[in-house]
Amino acid sequence: MRDKFLVFAHRGGSGRWPENTMHAYQQSAALGVDALELDIHSTADGELVVIHDPFVERVTDGKGAVHSFTLADLRQLDAGYWWSDDGGQTYPFRSQGLTIPTLAEVFETFPHLWINIDIKQHDPPIVEPFVALIRAHNMAHKVCVGSFHTDTVRQFRAACPEAATAASLPEVWQLLVLSKLGLGALFQGEATAVQIPEVDSRLRIITPAFVEAAHQAGTAVHVWTVDDVAGMRRLINMGVDGLMTDYPDILLKLLGRL
């Protein structure tokens, strides 16, 4: 994942369109992004769906946990209901037919793009059906998978060793310590990429030394979520390998690709 600088549409480009919807992904794909970033949970009937939160109320007109809905019931919710770019004065995507998509739909529609997937659901585990879906759509070499749950990352790597994965939290900390010592080549993790914010809880993670350490270890550095031009420029100049942004059009223009 270090062959070229990657532009990730974070949640499909949620600054421009309702997050994690097919409309957002289609718009970002049309712009020419390299990758779509998304999150997955499971429905009551075992369908893997694309949504960030474990509950539906922040992004739809419904209420309740994702896993309490069947896919058919989830399809009745308006996934564009709360999106607004003017502080709630208008809601231009209400009643426009936007729904919560399945992961299968995303795979089928965008086989040419990298799909960056955050396994949000931890209990019950969804690694097994997730891996089955990846293989059924021949996407093992087109995904990068991560999770904040270290055991979920471990389970996924064991079940789908051919797929790229993002660093687990312990791997991030290991690389951070090694970067302070100038010993990035000693990194023992299995990660294809480190996907982290520039600053976490006032701790600056992304520095020139960290990027150099990751590259010494053969690991790409992808930073989230970067929405301002100054931040984009700073990180690009630092040598990171990709940025996740809610405004992919801004990043593409900065790179001269739009």
NORPE-V488213 format. One record per pair of residues at least 4 apart in sequence whose C-alpha atoms are under 6 Angstrom apart, sorted by the first residue. I is the first residue (numbers start at 0). J is the second residue. D is the distance in whole Angstrom. If there is no record, write none. Layout:
I|J|D  I|J|D
This chain:
1|219|6  4|240|5  4|241|5  5|33|6  5|241|4  6|32|5  6|33|5  6|241|6  6|242|6  7|34|5  7|35|6  7|242|6  7|243|5  8|12|5  8|35|5  8|36|6  8|243|6  8|244|6  8|247|6  9|36|5  9|243|5  9|244|5  9|245|5  10|18|5  10|19|5  10|36|5  10|37|5  11|18|6  11|19|6  11|23|5  11|24|5  11|35|6  12|245|4  12|246|5  13|17|6  13|18|4  13|245|5  14|245|5  14|246|6  16|23|5  17|79|5  17|82|6  21|25|6  24|28|6  28|32|6  33|112|6  34|112|5  34|113|4  34|114|6  35|114|5  35|115|6  36|115|5  37|116|5  38|49|6  38|50|5  38|51|5  38|116|6  38|117|5  38|118|6  39|48|6  39|49|5  39|50|6  39|118|5  39|119|6  40|47|6  40|48|6  40|120|5  41|45|6  41|46|5  41|47|4  41|48|6  41|66|6  42|46|5  42|65|6  42|66|4  42|68|6  42|69|5  43|66|5  43|67|5  43|68|5  43|69|5  44|69|5  47|101|6  47|102|6  48|100|6  48|101|4  48|102|5  49|100|6  49|101|6  49|102|6  53|64|6  53|65|6  54|63|5  54|64|4  54|65|5  55|59|6  55|62|6  55|63|6  56|61|5  56|62|5  58|78|6  58|81|6  59|76|6  59|77|5  59|78|5  59|80|5  60|77|6  60|80|6  68|72|6  68|73|6  74|98|6  77|97|6  77|98|6  78|97|5  78|98|5  78|99|6  79|92|5  79|93|5  79|97|6  80|93|5  82|90|6  83|87|5  83|90|5  105|109|6  106|110|6  113|141|5  113|142|6  114|142|5  115|142|6  115|143|5  115|144|6  116|144|5  117|144|6  117|145|5  117|146|5  118|146|5  126|155|6  133|138|5  133|139|6  139|162|5  140|162|6  143|163|5  143|164|5  144|164|5  144|165|6  145|164|6  145|165|5  146|152|6  149|167|6  155|159|6  156|160|5  163|191|6  164|190|5  164|191|5  165|190|5  165|191|6  165|192|5  165|193|5  166|170|6  166|190|5  166|193|5  170|188|6  177|182|5  177|183|5  178|183|6  178|208|6  178|209|5  178|212|5  183|212|4  183|215|5  183|216|6  184|215|5  184|216|5  186|216|6  191|218|5  192|218|5  192|219|4  192|220|6  193|220|5  194|221|5  194|222|6  195|222|5  195|223|6  196|222|5  196|223|5  197|204|6  197|205|5  198|202|5  198|203|4  198|204|6  205|209|6  207|237|6  213|218|5  214|218|5  219|240|6  220|239|5  220|240|5  221|240|6  221|241|5  221|242|5  222|242|5  223|243|5  224|243|5  224|244|5  225|244|5  226|244|5  235|239|6  251|256|5  251|257|5  252|256|6  252|257|5
